[in-house]
Amino acid sequence: MTPAQDAVAAALTSEHAAVYLYGLVEAYAAPTRKAEIATYAAEHRSQRDALARVLSAAGVEVPVAAPAYTPPEPVTDPVSAAKVAAAVEDDAAAAHRNVLSQADGDGIRHLGVTGLGGAAVRGARWRVALGVSPVTTPFPGIRT
C-alpha cells in the first residue's frame, strides 16, 4: 500500500470505531441529544463508506470493523457519554489529519478535509456541552 492508502485505511478504522462508540454514547446520552447523536453517527457512517470506496477502487483490501471497540473511559451516564463522544471526535480528527498529510490526489485530500472538518466541529460541540474551555484547538487533529 502507498502511504496515502495506509492513512485512508487507518482513518477507516477510526471511523469504524466512531460508528460503534456512537451506539454506546446514544445508549447513555441525555434524551435531548438523541437526534444530534443520530446525525453525528450518520456522518461517521458516510465518511466510513467513502473511505472504503477509495480503498476498494484502488484494489486495496478494505479493513473490516472489529466486533467491538473499547471506549477511552467507562460510559455510565450522560456526562461520561459526552466525554467519550468528544474523544471519538479527537481520534477521528487525528486520523483525517494524517490522511491530509499523506494525500496523493485531490480525491483523498477532499476526504481528509471533510473528515477533519467534521470531526473538529462535532468535537467542539461536545466540548461546549461539557463546559470545557477552550472548545477547540488552533490545529485540530494534532495531539498535544
Secondary structure, DSSP 8 states (H G I E B T S, - for coil): --HHHHHHHHHHHHHHHHHHHHHHHHHHS-GGGHHHHHHHHHHHHHHHHHHHHHHHHTT-------S----SS---SHHHHHHHHHHHHHHHHHHHHHHHHH--SHHHHHHHHHHHHHHHHHHHHHHHHHT-SSSS-SSTT---
